C-alpha cells in the first residue's frame, strides 16, 4: 500500500493540494497517494484519528482547523509554537504526531524569492487574526520591516496575537482610518473563499507604490478575489494571489514528510497555465 497523505479542511473541494503533491511526487520519484478530506466542523480530532487508523502518514490542515490542530498536538515545532497554529501534521511510525507550520516560510519564499519584494523599512498590514495570520507573523518578524500591524474585526483577537509577539501592533478594522499608509497589505481573512464582502478599508490605507497580497487563490477564469479587486482599484503596484504561497508551503511540508525538496517554479507555472486555460 502506498503511503497516504491528505489535506483536511471545510470547505475543501476547491483545494489544489492533491494536484500539487501529485506533481511533487512525480517530480521527485516518490511513491505516495494524496487526497482531500472534508473535515467535520464538530470533530476534527475524530477525523485525524480516523486518518491515522487508515494508515495515514501526514496531513495538511487548512481553514478552519489550524488552531484546533495546535490544541490537539502537544509535540510542535518552534515555528508552530510561535504561530499558535498548525498546518502540517507528521505521523511517525509509532503513531506519534508532530505539528509544524509551513505557512510563514511558504509566504516569504513566494513574496521574496518569486516576486522580489524588499521588506527593508516597509510598513506591513495584516488583515485577520486567525490560523492563517498566526502562521505568517513569526516569519514576517524575521524580516527587517519597519512596522507590523494586525487588524481584525474583533480587536481582542488581534490583541491576543500582539500579546504573543511584542513587536506587533493590533487594532480594529475601524481604527485603520487613523493610521499611516502601508507598503504591503496582506489579506489573511477567508473573504475570498465564499465571496463575502471584504472588510471596509480606508482609501488611503495603501501607500503609493504599495503591494497587496491575498492568501486566497482563484483560477483565472473566475473573478478576482474581493481583496485583489480592491488592490487594483486603489492603484497597487503589484496585486498577488496566494497560488505561489500555496505551492511553496506545500513544498516545505513535502520536504518534512519525505526528506526531498521539490522544484516549485515549474509547478507554479503549470498550475497557472492550467487554470488560465479552464
N, C-alpha and C positions, 0 to 999 in steps of 0.2 A: 504494500500500500504506500502511495506517495505521501510525503509529509504534507500536513494540512495547515493552511493559513487562511485568514479571512479578515474582513473589515466588518465591524458592527456599528450600527447607528440607527437613527429613526428621525427622518426618512433615510433610505439607503439606495433606492432604485437608480438615483442619478449618479451614483459613485463610479468614478473611473478607476478606482484602485484595483479591481480584478484585472482590467486590461493592462494597467501599468506593471503590476507584479508578474503577469504572464510574460510580458515583454522582457522584464528584467531576467526572469528565469531562462528564457530562450537565449538571451544575450550572453549570460554567464554560465550556461550549460548546467543549471540546477534543476533537479527533478522534484517538483512540488505541485500542489494544487492550491488555488487561492479563490475563495468565494466571498459572498456577501450575506450578512445576517441582519434581518430586520429585528432590531432589539426590542424586547418588551420593556415599555417605559416603567413598569412596576416591578420588574425582576431582572435587572441587569446581572446581578450575581448569579442567578439561576442560568442565564444564557451562557455565562462564562463557564460555569461548571459543566453544562451540557456539551459545550465545545471541547473541553478538556476530555470528557468521558468518551468522545468520539475520536480521540487521538490527536487533537489539535496541538500544534507546536508554537503558534504565535497569532496574536490578534492586533489589528489596528483598531483604534477606538475613535469614533467621531461623534458629532453632535447627536444627542445631548449628554453623553455618558463619560466625558473625560474627567470630570470631578468625581463622579461615582467610582470610576476606576481607581483614582487616587485614594479614596476612602477604603476601597476593598483590599488594596495591596499594601502590606507593611514593608515589603522589600522594594525600595525605589532608588533610582539613580539620583545623584545630586541635582541634576537639572530638573528632573521631575519633582523632587522635593521642593526646590525653589519655586517652581511653577504652580504647585498645588493642583496639578492636573497631569493625567497620563494619557498618551495616545498610542503607546506601543506596549504590548504585553509579550514577554518572553516566557515560554512554558518549558521548563527543564525536564530532562528525562525522568527525574524522581517526582515530578508533579509540582515542584516549587514554582511560584510565579514571581517574576521580576518586572517592575514597571519602569518605563522610560518616557521621555517626551522629546520627540524629534521635530516638533513644530517650529521652535525657535531657530534651530540651525538650518532647517529647510527654508524658512523665510529669508534669513540672512544670506544664504548661498544664492537664492534666486535674485534678491534685490541688489546685492553687491557684485557677485560673480557674473550673473547673466545679464544684468541691466546697468551696472556701473554706478549705482547710487553711492554718493560720498556722505558719510554721516557727520564729518567734522563740523562742529559748531551749528548743527542743524537743530531746529525745534521740531519735535515729533508729537503728534496727537494720535492716541489710540482710542478708538471708539469701541466700547464694550468692556465688560469685566468678567466674562465667563471663562470657560475652559480654554477656548482658542486664544483669548487675550492673555491669559495666565501663562500660556506656553511661550508667548513672544517676549514678555517683559524681561526675564533674565538675560536673554540673548541681546535684546536691544541695549541693555545696560552695560554690555561688554564693549560697545562701540564708544566713540568719542563724541557722541551727540551732546548738544548744549543743554537740552531740556526735554523731559518726557512727561506728558500729561495724559492721564487716563480719564475719559469722560463716559458716564453711563447714565441711563435713565434713572436708575436707583442709585443715588450717590453713595449710599452705605456700602454697596458692592465695590465701587471704585475706591472708597476709603479703605476698605479691608485689604485690597491689593496694594495700596500705597503704604499701609502699615507694615506689610511684609517686606517692602522694598523702599528704604528710606529716601532714595533718590527720585522717587516718583511723586508727582502731584496728582491729586484727584479732584474732580469737580462733577457737578451735574451737567447734563447737556445744556440746560437753560443758562448756565453760567459762562458758556463759551463766548457770548457777546462781549464780555468784559476782558477777554484775553487777547494777547498779540497774535498775529497770524502765524501759521505753522508751515514749515518747509516740506513736511511729509505727513499726510493723514492716512491712517490705516483703519479700514473697517473690519472689525472682528466681531460684529454682530451677525445674526443669522437672517437679516432682512432680505438678502438676495435669494434665499432658498425658497421662499414662499411668496415672493413679490409683495411682501409687506412694504409699507412706505418707509423710506429712510428717515431716521430721526432728523428733525429740523436743525439745520446748521446755518449759522450766520454767513452772509455772503463774503465777509472779509476774513473768514476763517483760514483760507488758503493763501499763503504768501505768493507774491509774483515769482514765477518760475518753480512753484511748488509741485510736488508729485502726489498722486493718490494711488492707493493700493487696496484692492478689495480681496479679502481672503477667499471669497466665493468665486467659483469659475462657472461660466456658461459657454456652451458651444456657440460658434459664430452665427449659426442660423437662427438663434434666439436673440431677443433684445438684450442689450447690455444690462447689467445689474443696476438697480436704482442708484447705488453709490458711484459706479463708473459714469453713469449719465450725469450725475451731479458734478463730478470732476471735469467732464468735458464741457459742461455748460458754464463752469466757473474758470475756464482757461488754464487748467492744469497742464504743465509742461509734458508730463507723462501720466497716462492712465493705464494701470496694470491690474490684471485679474490674478487669481490665485492658482492658475494652472502650473506655473513653474514651481511655486512653493509645494503644491501637491506632489509633484514628481520628486522634488528634492527631499522632502521629508520622508517619502516612501523609500527612496534610495538609502537613507540613513537607517530606517527600520530594517530593510533587506540586509544591510551590512550587519546589523546587530543579530539578526536571525541566522544568516548563512556565512558570515565572515568574508563576503565578497562584495565589492563596491561597484555597482553598475555605472555605466556611462549615461548620464542623464540627458545630455544635449540632443541626441537623436530621438530619444523618447518624447521629449517636449515637442520637438519639431514634427514628429509623426502624429502625435495626438492633435496638435494644432491643425495640421493639414487634413487629417481625417474628419475632424469636427467642422472645419470650414467647408468640406465637400458634402456634408449631410444635406 
